[in-house]
């Protein structure tokens, strides 16, 4: 019998990794420095998090707590711009596909996860402050901790270790792996305020994000009738905050966004203002030896789209599934580490790309703001993106497209998404409904379908069509299973969907046969007896730059690239 898996940190990443490993029948010891769940920010979740927790058996516990139901995220994005809503409404082909998320007090939510892990048989050691990790100790790992109650040293052997220590990032800091993000050099100041306005209908429970000259404001409704309200500003404001005090600075920011005072009572702050600085970073490596970094210990970026807890829970599942596989197949360590790093970094990078587009869009509608002007993509030589997967893809497309035109299209991705969710009036009102946007969405889908149907010839742009091995987490039993991705001769891969030899043969045939969109979709569908993903595969290959389509006059067909990230919609990464 192998030593237990050791997990450091009892937040969402650590607890979900523990629950995943217990689902796979593995012994787990979870070490947490605090003696009980502590206060944390990060109170707004995504539907994909509920999907994971549902399949781990936690939904009854969650429903009992009465958390606020979150149907969407609403943005007042740019002075004078009509609000727009990013709705979570989606078809539910599986019962674990969610069309809403929740707003939580993290101390209560984290305690719920911890109780679930304990009930699942995880050996939980609260009040254990880990001092060091030998993550490659012979055939296992060795963790040294101090017991808070009596300062006694505790030495624990394990088979593998998951670092879920959050922003403390025990292993990343020890090994010098953490790289701070120069694009999002921000800080946040926040407090809690009582609600003075109850929204009804489709805005009931939504999160609000509101731009102002110095940055943007979040507003998260919580179940006791208060809102978590914070201002995200540039780190250059630190001196002013120190001089004036956090609360005074925060109040000025919130009053600079007039919508805030219409929703909460700014004269009645319910706590001491808090601050967090320069949170945006990623690790040079997400795993190594017998160690896996999960959640904020590996990476975090700007909180605009509430992705922190989802990245934590998703990476917790990844880490748990990877370790379960390696316990039985230790000789596959290099392959598993390569998959873990690529899969985790791809999810993180999608959020980064999404945010860069939205921030660049805001810089165009608020050109006088120094905060927003600093957060504009400044050409394809912008050194702040030198290590970002999405930016490498974008710069690679510059070989065939003018740089200015490429950046314009990139920023327009967010503009197009905003237009699809934009309200018909400039103020926040209960009159907003999903139905009023239906016509625009039908029109957009119709235009996309017409463009795709106009493609009479496809070109595979990257030479050889090949399949490369990878892994995927089974969505129901959380095992790590081997799959293949399609790749081209330029090293590009289409990351989302696993492919087969039959898929590869269909795509390879494009080099010597004229095939239009409808025929290609038909052939891809015939290549797989599973759910019909053929249209999505074609669109993803176009977005990856691996496929190009031409109309009957042999002119390129433009397909608007979409901004995507895991945790929303019917397509979840796990």
N, C-alpha and C positions, 0 to 999 in steps of 0.2 A: 504494500500500500504506500502511495506517495505521500509526502508531507502536504498539509493543506495549502491552498492558495491564500496568500496574504493580501489584504486590501487595506490601503491607508486612506482614511477619509470616509465619513459617513454621510456625505451629501448625495445628490441624485446619481452622479456617476458611480460612486462607490457602492451604493445600495443596489443599483440596477445591475452592476457587474456581479455582485454577490447573488442576487436573485437568479440571474442567468446561469451562473455556475451551479447553484443548487438545483435548478431545473434540469441541468445535465448530470446531476448526481455527484457533484464534487464537494469535498469538504472545504469550508471557507472560514478564515478568521479575519474579522474586520476590526481594525484599530482606529480609534478616534480620539484626538487630543481633548476635546471638550467632554464634559461630564454629562451633558444633555444637548439636544439640538439647539443651535444658537441662531440668533437673528441673522438674516441675510437679505440682500436685495436680489432681484431677479424673480419678480412675483407674477409675471405674465407668461403664459405657456403657449405652445402650439398644438394643433390637433394630433400631430404625429406622436407627441409624448403620451397622450391618452391612448393612442393605438398600441404603443409598446406596453404600457402599464396594464391595459385591458388583457393582452395576451399573456402577461405575467400573473394575472389573476387578482388585480388590485382594484378593479372598478367599484366593487361594493363598498370598500373602505372609502374611496374617494367620494362617492355619491352621498355617503352618510355625513360628510363634513359640511355640505351645503356651500361649497365654493361658488363664486360668481361664474355663471356660464358666459364664455367669451365667444361671440359669433363672428367676430371680425376685428380689424384694426382700421381706425379712421384717422385720416391725415388732413391737417390744414397746412398745406405744403407750398409756401410762398405767399408773400403779402398780396392781398387782393385776389387770390386764387380760390375758386370754389372748393369746398372739402371733397375728398374722395375716400372711398371705403374699399379696403381689401377684404373681400368676403371669403369665409371659409366654406361656404356652401359648395357641395360637391356630390356627385353620385356616390352611392355606397355599395359597390359590387361585393364587398365582404362586410360582415357585421362589425369587424374591428376597424373599419374606415370611419373616421369621425369628421363631422362637419362643424365642429366647434372645439374650443379649448376651454381652459379655466383660468381664473385669476386667484392667486393664493397668497396667504401669509406663509413665507418660506419656513419659518420655524415649525409651524403646524404641519405643512406638507412634508418637510424632511423627516419629522417625527413619525409620520404615517409610513413613509418608506422604511424607516429604521425598524418599526414594529413589524412590518411585513417580512423584512429580512430575518428578524429574530424568530418569528413564527415559522419561517421556512427552514430553520435549523442552522442559521449562520451563528457562529461563535463570536459574539460582539463584545469587544473590550473597550468600554468608554473610559475616558480619563487616562489614555495612553498616548503620550507625546513621542512620536518617532523621531529619533535623533539621526539615524544613519541607515542606509540600505546598501547591502552588498548584493547587487542584483545578478551576479554571475558567480555564485559561491559553489564551486564544484558542480554537483548535479542539481543545484537548487539556489535558493536565495537565503539571506540572513538579515533579519531586521532587528535593530536595537532600539528600544524605547525606554522612556521613563514613566513610571506609574505616578500620576499626579498626586494621588492620595498620600503616598509615603516616600516619594522620590526614589523608589527602588528601581534598579535596572531590570529590564525584561528582555531576554534574547529569544527570538522565535525563528526557527527554521521554516522554510516554505518551499513549495515546488516552483511557484511563480509569484510575482508581486504586481499589483495594480496601484499606480500612484494616482489617487483621486484627491489630492490635497488642495485642489482649487488654485487660487491665485498664488498661494505660497509656493507651489510647484517644487516640491522637495527635490526630485531627481533632476528636473530641468535646470534648476538653479545650481545644484551641486556640480553638474557636468557642463555648465555654461551653454546650455542649448537654447535659452530663451532669446528671441529676437523681437524687439519692440517695433511697432508699426508706425512709420513716420507719417502716414496719411491721416490716421485718426489720433492725433496727439490731443486728446480731450480729457476732461474731468467732468464729474457729475456731482451736483449738490442736490439734496432732496429732503423732503419732509412729508408729513401726512396732514390732510385737511378734511374737514367734514363736507359732505356733499350738500349743495343747496338746490340741486336740480336733478330730478329723476327722469331719465330718458325712458321712452317706451318704444315698442316695436323693434325694428332692426338695429337700432343704436343702443339698446339696452344691454349693458355688459361690455360694450366695445372699449378698446384702449384708444386713447387719443394721443397723437403726436403732432405738435404744433411748432412751426418755425417762428423765430424772431431774429432780430439783428445779430445777437451774439451767439445763436445756436438754435437748439430746439428743446421743447418741453415734452415730457411724457406724463400721461395721466392714466392711472390704472385703478379701476373701481374695485373695492374689496368688500367682503360680505358684511362688515359692521357699519356700512354707510360712509366710510371714509375713502379717500383717494390717496394712493401713493403718487406724489407729484415731484418731478425732478427736472432740473435744467442741465443739459449737456452743453458745455462751452469749451473753448480752447484752453489749454494748459497755461497760456500766457496770462489768464485771469487769476492765477494762484496768489500773486502778490496783493491784488485788490481784495480777494477773499480774506486773506490773513489780516489785512488792515481794517476792514469793515466788519468782519464777522460773517459766518456762513449764512445765518438767517437773513440778515439785511441784504446780502448779495442775492440770495435766492428770491426774496420778495421782489426786488427790482426786476429780475429776469421774468418772473411770472406775471408781473403787471405789464411787462412789455409785450405780452401775448394776450390780447384782450379777451379771447375766448375762455381763458383759464378762470377769470373772476366770475364768469357767468355760470360756472359749473361747481366751484368750491368756494368756501369762505376763507379768503386769504388772511383775514384778521384773526383767525383761530387755529394757528398751527398746533398740532397735537403731540409733538415730540421735539427733541433737539435735532437741528439740521445735521445731516451727515454728508460725508464727502468721500469720493473714491477717485484716484488719479491714474491716468495713463494705463488703462486696462487692456489696450489692444496689442496682442502679441501672438506669436506662434513658436513652437519648438522646432529646432532644426531636424530632430528625429522624434517621431511619436512613439517608437518602441525600440528596444534593443535587448540582446541577451534574453534574460527571463523577466524583463520588466515591460509594462505597458502603461503609457500615460493616457489618462482618460479625463474628459471634462476640461475644466479650466486649467488644470495642471499642464495640459498640452497646448491649448490655444483659446483665445477669446477675441472677439472683435466688437465693434460698436453695437450697443443693445437696441438699435432702432426697430428691428423686426422680431424681438423677443426670442432669439434663437439660443440663448445660453443654456437653458435647461434641456432643450431638445438635443443639442450637440452633446451634452453630458450624458443623457440617457442613451442616445444612439451609440456613443463611443463605449459606454458601459456594456451594452450588448455585444458590440464588436470585440471588446477585450475578453469578456467572458467566453464567447464562442471560440475565439482564437486560442485561448489557454486550454479549454476543453479539448480541442483538436490536437494541440501540441503535447498534451499529457500522453496521448496514445501514439502520436507521430512526431517524436522529438527531432527526427532527421529532416523534417520539413520546415525548420525554423526560419531559414532565409526566405522561403516562399511566403510564409505567413506574415513575417514582418514587412515584406514588400507590399503585400495586399493591405495590411492594416494601415500602413503609412499612406498609401495611395488613396484608399477609400475614405479615411478620416480627413485627409487633406483636401480631397475633392469636395466633401460636404462643407468644410470650412471655407474653401475657396469660392463656392457658389454664393455664400452669404457675402463674402468680401466683394465679389463682382456686383451683386445686387446693390449693396450699399454705395459703392463707387459710382454707379449709374445714377442713383437717386440723389446723392450729394452733388454730383456734377449738374444734374437738372436743377436743383435748388439754387446753385450758384448762378445759373442763368436768369432765374426769376428774382433773385435778390443780389444783384451785382455790386451794390454798395457795401455789402457786409464783408468784413475781413475774415470772419469765421468761414463763411461759405466760399469766398474766393480761394482760400487755402485748400479747400476740399473739392477742387475741380481737377479732373484728370488733365495733366499738363503735357499732353503729347506722349508719343510712344517711347520717348527717352526719359520718362518720369521715373527717377531712381527709387521712388518710394514703393514701387511695385516690382522690384527686381526679382523677388522670390515667390511671386504669386502665380499659381497655375493658370488662373483665368487670364492674367495679363500676358503671359507667354503665348496663350492661344490667340489673343487679340493681336499682338504684335506679329505673330506668324501670318496673319491674314493680310498684313500690309504689303506683302510681295505682289498681290494682285489688285489692291485697292488703294486709292489715294488716302494718305493718313488723315487729313482733315475730314474727308467723307466717312472714313471708318469711325472716327471718334464721334462725329455727328450721329451716326446710326446707333452707336453705343449708348449715348445719352438719350436718344429717342426711344430706346427700349423702355425706360421708365416713363417717359412722356406718354407712350402708347398705353401702358398699363394704367397710368393715372386717368387717362381719358375714358377708359372702359369702366372705371369705378366712380367717376365724378358725379357729384350731386347736381341737381338741376337748379339749386339756389346757393347763394354764397354764404349763408349762415347755417350753423348747426341746428337742425330742426327735426322734430319727431316725424315729420311728413316723409322723411327718407324711407324708401323701401327697396328691396332687391328688384322688385318687378319693374320699377321705373328705369332700370338699366338694361332690362332684357333685350330691348330692341337693338341697342348698341352692340351687345355681345353677339346676338344673332348675326348682325351685319358683319362683325369682325370675323366670325367663324365662316360665314359665307364667302368673304373675300379670300381668306386663307384657302378654303376648299377650291375656289375657282383658280387661284394661282397654282395650286398643286395639280389640279386636273389639266392645266394648260401645258404641263411638262410632257413633251413628246420624246425627249431623249435625255438620258442621264450619263454623266461622266464621273467615273471614279478617279479622283484627283491625285491619288498618292501612290501610284504604281501597284505593287503586289498587294493582294487582299490576303490577309492571314488571320489566324486565330491564336491568341495568346492566353495561357492559363491564368486563372484568377480564382477567387473564392467568393461565396455569397452566404449570408446568414439565412438559414431557413426561417420563414416568417412564423412558423407555428412551434417547432420544437427547439429553435435557437441553436441548432447544430451548424457547424461550418461545413459547407459542401463545396466541392470543386466545380467550377464552371469555366467558360471561355468567353473572351471578349474579341470583337472584331478589331483589327488594326490594319494600318497601311504601311507602305514602304518608307514613309516620312516619320514614323514613330508615333503617329497619332492613334488614339484609341477612342472608341465610343463606349463610355464608362457605364451607362445606365443599364443596358439590357445584356444578359448573357446570350451567346449565339452558338449555333451548331455548324457542322460541316455543310449541311444543306443550305443554311443561310450564306455561308462563305461562297458556295458554288453559284448561288444566285447573283451575288454581288460581283464575283469574278467574271461572270458572263457579260457584264455591262461593257467590258473592254472590246468585245467583238460582235455585240448584238445591240440593235437599237430598241430600247425598252422605255416606254412612257410610264407615268406615275401609276395609272390604274393597273397596268400589267405587272409592274414591280411589286405593288402592294399584294396583288393576287399571288405572285410566286413566293413572296416572303411568308404569306399566310399558309401556303401549302407546305412550306419547309418546317412548320412547327405545329404540333397538334394541341398545344396549350392555348391560353387566352390569346385572342387576336391583338397583337401589338404591332402589326405591320406598318400602319400609318405613323405611329409614334416612332418606330425605328427609322423610317425614312426621314422624318423631320429632325430627329436627333443627329443623324448622319449629315444632314445639310448644315445644321448648326455647328457641328464639329469641323466643318470645312472639308469633309471627306467625300461628299457628293455634291455635284452641281447639276442643275436642271436647265434645259433649254426648250423653248417653245417651237411651234411648227415653222417659224422663220429662223430658227437656230439662234435666237437671241436669249441671253441669260434670263431666267425667271427669278425675280427677287422674292425671297421668303423672309419675312420679318422675324429675326431671332428673338426668342422670348427670354425674359429673366426667370430663372428657376431656382428653387432651393428645396431641400428635403423638409418634410414635416408638415406640408400643406398639400391638400388635394388628394386624389385617389391613388397617387403613386408615392409610396413610402419606400425609403431605402431599406428598411428592415420590416 
